[in-house]
Amino acid sequence: MKKSLFLTLLATLLFSTSSFAQSTRSEREQAWRANRERQRALEQQAEMHQDSIAYQAALSAIKTGSWVLEANNVNFFNGITRFVSSGTNYISCNAGQGVVQTAFNNFVYSPNGLGGVTVQGFISGERTSIDRDGNVYYSFSIQGTAISATVELTLTGGTNQASATVNPNFSGRSMTFDGYLVPYSQSSVFEGIAQ
């Protein structure tokens, strides 16, 4: 009798301890999930704040005419996309002068010494518009000894992500640069030998 009473008490004690352990475990998991969701919300809020600051800096740079679009990839007219270094592939504008530079690894034709071309020219005919979502559309012409083209740039609203298409006036071989637009003073690009 004592043995069965002892076993019953032991079983009751074990059952109550295991149910208590399960409830604390589920409470810990719920607390962990809630904490993780709170952390994600804070990270998203911080990212949105940084994007907003970068957007305002990019918009100000366009308005002052002193900016650089540092490209992460270049899309060619035939559909080929090349992922590139943002330090050597860019479009810039500063003090009425524009520069378009490409630099690719293993590129045979390399007049700029970086594996691509660097062309400079004067900027004219600038036009800017902003839609209700904050997207900025900016276009201009660039004329120089080795370049005659129209550049159409789109700055995505709320970020400094941008895309610019260079349309040469004498050929249909356009190129699109995708990357981030930064003020000229904050850029870290390296310019090759210009043509």
Secondary structure by P-SEA (a helix, b strand, c coil): caaaaaaaaaaaaaaaaaaaaaaaaaaaaaaaaaaaaaaaaaaaaaaaaaaaaaaaaaaaaaaaccccccccccccccccccccccccccccccccbbbbbbbbcccccccccccbbbbbbbbcbbbbbbccccbbbbbbccccccccbbbbbbbccccccbbbbbbbccccbbbbbbbbbbccccccccccccc
